[in-house]
Every structure is written in C-alpha cells, then in structure tokens.
Amino acid sequence: MAAPTPYDLDDLQELTREIAAEVRAGRHEIVVDPVRRWHRLLLSDGLVDVWLISWATGQIAELHDHAGSIGALTVVSGTLTERRWSGPTGLRTRTLRHGRGAGFPLGHVHDVANTAEDAAVSVHAYSPPLSAMSYYDVEEAPGTAGHRRLRRTRTELVAPGQGAG
C-alpha cells in the first residue's frame, strides 16, 4: 500500500472549495457566537486538518503565521478581509467574498477579519496540521522612512485538533 501523498496549495484550495459546497448544501452545522469565533474540526487525517469557522461582525484572527504548515481558505458565505504581510511596505489588504478563497504558502503572515454587517463562514485547511502559530505586531523599521517590519510577540503551540487559524 502506498503512503499518503502530502497536500500542496492547489490540493488544499480544492479541498476547501469541496467542503464549502458541503456546508452550503447544509451538511454541516454552523454556530455563530457573537463573543468568540466559533470553529469545528471537520476532517483530520494526520496530513491535513480542515476547519469550519464562523465570524460574527467585528471578529478577527490577529496577525499570525501557521509555523510549518501551508493553508487555504474558502469563504462559504459573507465577506472576510485579509491583511497580509508584503515586506517593508507593510500590509496589503484583499477582500474575500462568498465563493472566493486564498492559499497560504510557508511563511505567510496575515490576519483575517469580518468587517461586514453580516456573519461570515469559511472553511480552512492546513497541511501538515497546525502545530504552532506565531503572532506579530507591525512596527516602523529603525532608521527608515515608511518602511515597516514584523515583530514577533509570541508563539503558541497548537495541540492536535485544537488549532483554527
């Protein structure tokens, strides 16, 4: 029997699209918690974890990376805003609407937020499953005009089946 094949970014994006279609078809329960981002692990096979996440208005996943994991997300409903680190010029913003998605290569640092009036729902996949996440602040780089840099504020280990970045 052949060993399972690791996932790449294209695989993860396709997987999140497929599971987003299942969510839209009503195959997975969604809870929107106005206080904390709600999440549920839908799939975990040692090579990938897939999470269903709901976002009430104003909820944000602070600026972070996914350590040694690559990732992808697909927006099931609503709109999410991603700010991603783009080097010395700082953060770039993109809006991800219903049906749209994004991939996250190694080293990708971003935050994701629901700034819209309505709740949003998204499917996220990480391969290998998350083991740690580092969190960051953006600060002015010393001696430069308009250049910014990331400052890691903390790193948290993620227990198996507990991460939802």
Phi and psi restraints in degrees (value plus and minus 20) as a CYANA .aco file:
   2 ALA   PHI     -94.6   -54.6
   2 ALA   PSI     127.3   167.3
   3 ALA   PHI     -90.0   -50.0
   3 ALA   PSI     128.2   168.2
   4 PRO   PHI     -79.5   -39.5
   4 PRO   PSI     125.0   165.0
   5 THR   PHI    -108.0   -68.0
   5 THR   PSI     113.4   153.4
   6 PRO   PHI     -82.3   -42.3
   6 PRO   PSI     136.1   176.1
   7 TYR   PHI    -105.3   -65.3
   7 TYR   PSI     126.8   166.8
   8 ASP   PHI    -133.5   -93.5
   8 ASP   PSI     158.4   198.4
   9 LEU   PHI     -79.1   -39.1
   9 LEU   PSI     -61.7   -21.7
  10 ASP   PHI     -81.7   -41.7
  10 ASP   PSI     -62.4   -22.4
  11 ASP   PHI     -79.5   -39.5
  11 ASP   PSI     -66.0   -26.0
  12 LEU   PHI     -84.8   -44.8
  12 LEU   PSI     -61.3   -21.3
  13 GLN   PHI     -84.0   -44.0
  13 GLN   PSI     -61.7   -21.7
  14 GLU   PHI     -84.8   -44.8
  14 GLU   PSI     -61.7   -21.7
  15 LEU   PHI     -81.2   -41.2
  15 LEU   PSI     -64.4   -24.4
  16 THR   PHI     -86.4   -46.4
  16 THR   PSI     -55.1   -15.1
  17 ARG   PHI     -84.7   -44.7
  17 ARG   PSI     -63.4   -23.4
  18 GLU   PHI     -82.4   -42.4
  18 GLU   PSI     -64.9   -24.9
  19 ILE   PHI     -92.6   -52.6
  19 ILE   PSI     -52.6   -12.6
  20 ALA   PHI     -80.0   -40.0
  20 ALA   PSI     -58.2   -18.2
  21 ALA   PHI     -84.4   -44.4
  21 ALA   PSI     -58.6   -18.6
  22 GLU   PHI     -82.6   -42.6
  22 GLU   PSI     -61.9   -21.9
  23 VAL   PHI     -83.1   -43.1
  23 VAL   PSI     -66.2   -26.2
  24 ARG   PHI     -81.5   -41.5
  24 ARG   PSI     -50.4   -10.4
  25 ALA   PHI    -100.9   -60.9
  25 ALA   PSI     -19.8    20.2
  26 GLY   PHI      65.5   105.5
  26 GLY   PSI      -3.7    36.3
  27 ARG   PHI    -101.2   -61.2
  27 ARG   PSI     -29.3    10.7
  28 HIS   PHI    -154.0  -114.0
  28 HIS   PSI     114.6   154.6
  29 GLU   PHI     -92.8   -52.8
  29 GLU   PSI     120.8   160.8
  30 ILE   PHI    -141.9  -101.9
  30 ILE   PSI     116.0   156.0
  31 VAL   PHI    -141.2  -101.2
  31 VAL   PSI     113.4   153.4
  32 VAL   PHI    -129.3   -89.3
  32 VAL   PSI      95.2   135.2
  33 ASP   PHI    -121.4   -81.4
  33 ASP   PSI      99.6   139.6
  34 PRO   PHI     -90.2   -50.2
  34 PRO   PSI     -31.6     8.4
  35 VAL   PHI    -119.7   -79.7
  35 VAL   PSI     -66.8   -26.8
  36 ARG   PHI    -149.2  -109.2
  36 ARG   PSI     126.8   166.8
  37 ARG   PHI     -79.8   -39.8
  37 ARG   PSI     108.5   148.5
  38 TRP   PHI    -110.2   -70.2
  38 TRP   PSI     122.5   162.5
  39 HIS   PHI    -169.4  -129.4
  39 HIS   PSI     133.0   173.0
  40 ARG   PHI    -161.9  -121.9
  40 ARG   PSI     113.6   153.6
  41 LEU   PHI     -96.7   -56.7
  41 LEU   PSI     101.0   141.0
  42 LEU   PHI    -118.8   -78.8
  42 LEU   PSI     -49.0    -9.0
  43 LEU   PHI    -172.1  -132.1
  43 LEU   PSI     115.6   155.6
  44 SER   PHI    -169.7  -129.7
  44 SER   PSI      97.4   137.4
  45 ASP   PHI    -148.7  -108.7
  45 ASP   PSI      -3.5    36.5
  46 GLY   PHI      70.0   110.0
  46 GLY   PSI     -44.7    -4.7
  47 LEU   PHI    -125.8   -85.8
  47 LEU   PSI     -45.3    -5.3
  48 VAL   PHI    -169.9  -129.9
  48 VAL   PSI     124.9   164.9
  49 ASP   PHI    -137.0   -97.0
  49 ASP   PSI     118.1   158.1
  50 VAL   PHI    -143.3  -103.3
  50 VAL   PSI     108.6   148.6
  51 TRP   PHI    -139.3   -99.3
  51 TRP   PSI     122.0   162.0
  52 LEU   PHI    -123.3   -83.3
  52 LEU   PSI     107.1   147.1
  53 ILE   PHI    -150.2  -110.2
  53 ILE   PSI     115.1   155.1
  54 SER   PHI    -130.3   -90.3
  54 SER   PSI     130.1   170.1
  55 TRP   PHI    -151.4  -111.4
  55 TRP   PSI      90.0   130.0
  56 ALA   PHI     -93.8   -53.8
  56 ALA   PSI     142.7   182.7
  57 THR   PHI     -75.0   -35.0
  57 THR   PSI     112.0   152.0
  58 GLY   PHI      69.1   109.1
  58 GLY   PSI     -27.5    12.5
  59 GLN   PHI     -98.9   -58.9
  59 GLN   PSI     123.7   163.7
  60 ILE   PHI    -162.6  -122.6
  60 ILE   PSI     125.2   165.2
  61 ALA   PHI    -119.4   -79.4
  61 ALA   PSI      91.8   131.8
  62 GLU   PHI     -78.9   -38.9
  62 GLU   PSI     146.2   186.2
  63 LEU   PHI     -75.7   -35.7
  63 LEU   PSI     100.2   140.2
  64 HIS   PHI    -174.2  -134.2
  64 HIS   PSI     148.5   188.5
  65 ASP   PHI    -139.8   -99.8
  65 ASP   PSI    -199.7  -159.7
  66 HIS   PHI    -136.9   -96.9
  66 HIS   PSI       8.2    48.2
  67 ALA   PHI      30.6    70.6
  67 ALA   PSI    -142.4  -102.4
  68 GLY   PHI    -110.8   -70.8
  68 GLY   PSI      -1.2    38.8
  69 SER   PHI    -130.2   -90.2
  69 SER   PSI     126.9   166.9
  70 ILE   PHI    -115.1   -75.1
  70 ILE   PSI     144.2   184.2
  71 GLY   PHI    -174.4  -134.4
  71 GLY   PSI     152.8   192.8
  72 ALA   PHI    -175.9  -135.9
  72 ALA   PSI     136.8   176.8
  73 LEU   PHI    -161.5  -121.5
  73 LEU   PSI     133.2   173.2
  74 THR   PHI    -151.3  -111.3
  74 THR   PSI     113.5   153.5
  75 VAL   PHI    -102.2   -62.2
  75 VAL   PSI     101.7   141.7
  76 VAL   PHI    -101.0   -61.0
  76 VAL   PSI     -65.5   -25.5
  77 SER   PHI    -172.4  -132.4
  77 SER   PSI     135.4   175.4
  78 GLY   PHI      61.8   101.8
  78 GLY   PSI    -180.4  -140.4
  79 THR   PHI    -158.2  -118.2
  79 THR   PSI     113.9   153.9
  80 LEU   PHI    -139.5   -99.5
  80 LEU   PSI     130.0   170.0
  81 THR   PHI    -133.6   -93.6
  81 THR   PSI     107.2   147.2
  82 GLU   PHI    -131.5   -91.5
  82 GLU   PSI     111.0   151.0
  83 ARG   PHI    -130.6   -90.6
  83 ARG   PSI     103.4   143.4
  84 ARG   PHI    -142.6  -102.6
  84 ARG   PSI     124.3   164.3
  85 TRP   PHI     -87.9   -47.9
  85 TRP   PSI     111.2   151.2
  86 SER   PHI    -146.5  -106.5
  86 SER   PSI       2.5    42.5
  87 GLY   PHI      78.7   118.7
  87 GLY   PSI    -175.3  -135.3
  88 PRO   PHI     -79.9   -39.9
  88 PRO   PSI     -40.0     0.0
  89 THR   PHI    -102.3   -62.3
  89 THR   PSI     -27.9    12.1
  90 GLY   PHI      84.4   124.4
  90 GLY   PSI    -158.2  -118.2
  91 LEU   PHI    -121.1   -81.1
  91 LEU   PSI     119.1   159.1
  92 ARG   PHI    -128.9   -88.9
  92 ARG   PSI     124.1   164.1
  93 THR   PHI    -130.9   -90.9
  93 THR   PSI     118.9   158.9
  94 ARG   PHI    -158.6  -118.6
  94 ARG   PSI     127.6   167.6
  95 THR   PHI    -122.5   -82.5
  95 THR   PSI     109.5   149.5
  96 LEU   PHI    -133.2   -93.2
  96 LEU   PSI      92.3   132.3
  97 ARG   PHI    -119.6   -79.6
  97 ARG   PSI     151.9   191.9
  98 HIS   PHI     -57.2   -17.2
  98 HIS   PSI     103.5   143.5
  99 GLY   PHI      68.0   108.0
  99 GLY   PSI     -33.7     6.3
 100 ARG   PHI    -110.5   -70.5
 100 ARG   PSI     139.5   179.5
 101 GLY   PHI    -168.3  -128.3
 101 GLY   PSI    -198.4  -158.4
 102 ALA   PHI    -173.8  -133.8
 102 ALA   PSI     131.5   171.5
 103 GLY   PHI    -128.4   -88.4
 103 GLY   PSI     133.3   173.3
 104 PHE   PHI    -147.2  -107.2
 104 PHE   PSI      82.0   122.0
 105 PRO   PHI     -91.5   -51.5
 105 PRO   PSI     151.9   191.9
 106 LEU   PHI     -75.0   -35.0
 106 LEU   PSI     119.2   159.2
 107 GLY   PHI      66.2   106.2
 107 GLY   PSI     -23.4    16.6
 108 HIS   PHI     -87.4   -47.4
 108 HIS   PSI     105.1   145.1
 109 VAL   PHI    -137.5   -97.5
 109 VAL   PSI     105.8   145.8
 110 HIS   PHI    -176.1  -136.1
 110 HIS   PSI     146.8   186.8
 111 ASP   PHI    -145.7  -105.7
 111 ASP   PSI     138.6   178.6
 112 VAL   PHI    -153.0  -113.0
 112 VAL   PSI     116.4   156.4
 113 ALA   PHI    -164.3  -124.3
 113 ALA   PSI     134.6   174.6
 114 ASN   PHI    -125.3   -85.3
 114 ASN   PSI      84.4   124.4
 115 THR   PHI    -123.4   -83.4
 115 THR   PSI     -16.3    23.7
 116 ALA   PHI    -104.8   -64.8
 116 ALA   PSI     150.0   190.0
 117 GLU   PHI     -93.4   -53.4
 117 GLU   PSI     -50.5   -10.5
 118 ASP   PHI    -120.7   -80.7
 118 ASP   PSI     136.2   176.2
 119 ALA   PHI     -82.0   -42.0
 119 ALA   PSI     135.1   175.1
 120 ALA   PHI    -145.7  -105.7
 120 ALA   PSI     135.5   175.5
 121 VAL   PHI    -153.6  -113.6
 121 VAL   PSI     118.5   158.5
 122 SER   PHI    -162.3  -122.3
 122 SER   PSI     137.2   177.2
 123 VAL   PHI    -134.0   -94.0
 123 VAL   PSI     110.1   150.1
 124 HIS   PHI    -142.5  -102.5
 124 HIS   PSI     122.0   162.0
 125 ALA   PHI    -151.3  -111.3
 125 ALA   PSI     121.7   161.7
 126 TYR   PHI    -153.3  -113.3
 126 TYR   PSI     114.4   154.4
 127 SER   PHI    -161.4  -121.4
 127 SER   PSI     107.7   147.7
 128 PRO   PHI     -81.8   -41.8
 128 PRO   PSI     147.6   187.6
 129 PRO   PHI     -71.3   -31.3
 129 PRO   PSI     126.6   166.6
 130 LEU   PHI     -74.8   -34.8
 130 LEU   PSI     115.3   155.3
 131 SER   PHI    -139.9   -99.9
 131 SER   PSI     -41.0    -1.0
 132 ALA   PHI    -180.8  -140.8
 132 ALA   PSI     136.8   176.8
 133 MET   PHI    -159.7  -119.7
 133 MET   PSI     116.2   156.2
 134 SER   PHI    -126.3   -86.3
 134 SER   PSI     127.6   167.6
 135 TYR   PHI    -137.4   -97.4
 135 TYR   PSI     129.8   169.8
 136 TYR   PHI    -156.9  -116.9
 136 TYR   PSI     136.7   176.7
 137 ASP   PHI    -137.2   -97.2
 137 ASP   PSI     133.7   173.7
 138 VAL   PHI    -122.8   -82.8
 138 VAL   PSI     111.4   151.4
 139 GLU   PHI    -154.9  -114.9
 139 GLU   PSI     140.9   180.9
 140 GLU   PHI     -86.4   -46.4
 140 GLU   PSI     112.3   152.3
 141 ALA   PHI     -94.5   -54.5
 141 ALA   PSI     111.8   151.8
 142 PRO   PHI     -79.6   -39.6
 142 PRO   PSI     118.6   158.6
 143 GLY   PHI      53.3    93.3
 143 GLY   PSI      -6.5    33.5
 144 THR   PHI    -146.8  -106.8
 144 THR   PSI     131.0   171.0
 145 ALA   PHI    -120.5   -80.5
 145 ALA   PSI      93.8   133.8
 146 GLY   PHI      60.1   100.1
 146 GLY   PSI     -17.9    22.1
 147 HIS   PHI    -115.6   -75.6
 147 HIS   PSI     121.8   161.8
 148 ARG   PHI    -141.0  -101.0
 148 ARG   PSI     143.9   183.9
 149 ARG   PHI    -164.4  -124.4
 149 ARG   PSI     140.2   180.2
 150 LEU   PHI    -108.2   -68.2
 150 LEU   PSI     121.5   161.5
 151 ARG   PHI    -143.6  -103.6
 151 ARG   PSI      97.1   137.1
 152 ARG   PHI     -89.7   -49.7
 152 ARG   PSI     109.3   149.3
 153 THR   PHI    -119.1   -79.1
 153 THR   PSI     -47.9    -7.9
 154 ARG   PHI    -191.9  -151.9
 154 ARG   PSI     140.7   180.7
 155 THR   PHI    -149.4  -109.4
 155 THR   PSI     114.3   154.3
 156 GLU   PHI    -141.6  -101.6
 156 GLU   PSI     112.0   152.0
 157 LEU   PHI     -93.3   -53.3
 157 LEU   PSI     127.2   167.2
 158 VAL   PHI    -134.4   -94.4
 158 VAL   PSI      99.0   139.0
 159 ALA   PHI     -90.4   -50.4
 159 ALA   PSI     127.6   167.6
 160 PRO   PHI     -70.8   -30.8
 160 PRO   PSI     111.2   151.2
 161 GLY   PHI      56.9    96.9
 161 GLY   PSI     -11.4    28.6
 162 GLN   PHI    -133.6   -93.6
 162 GLN   PSI     -31.0     9.0
 163 GLY   PHI    -111.2   -71.2
 163 GLY   PSI     121.3   161.3
 164 ALA   PHI    -168.8  -128.8
 164 ALA   PSI      64.9   104.9
